[in-house]
Amino acid sequence: MDNVSKAVQYYENGYMCSQAVFAAFAEQFGITEKQAFQIGACFGGGMCKGEVCGACTGALMVLGMKYGQFDLSDDESRARGKAMAVKFLDEFEKRKGSYICRDILGCDLRTEEGKNYARSNGLFRTLCPEMVRTAAEILTEMLGGDE
């Protein structure tokens, strides 16, 4: 199963958007599925506040695994990691109109009314799987070629 399908399946099985995207790619970067689920657990629903879409934060974690700076003297990798994050977010926004969860859902998950609106309108079942798919597709494209 490809990473895009795996990410969507994880989400549809009940994992959060952030967990689904991160876990679908994690093992190729040397962390276990379990570790990825745990690391990604607090980023779903725009960090539980309707901020940056969890599918995007999961993708940014993957990009960090590949491009993130770990040697403080390596300014090139710091710049590269930032550039890849911006490139991802710009592409996601181009395809979906925003990378902000509450803009995508059209409600504010910081409020009970917003959460209820999202649930009663099936947004977590209809919109969110598409965000997971899009994030995983962009990530696959970006990882396939080191521009």
Disulfide bonds with the S-S distance in Angstrom:
none
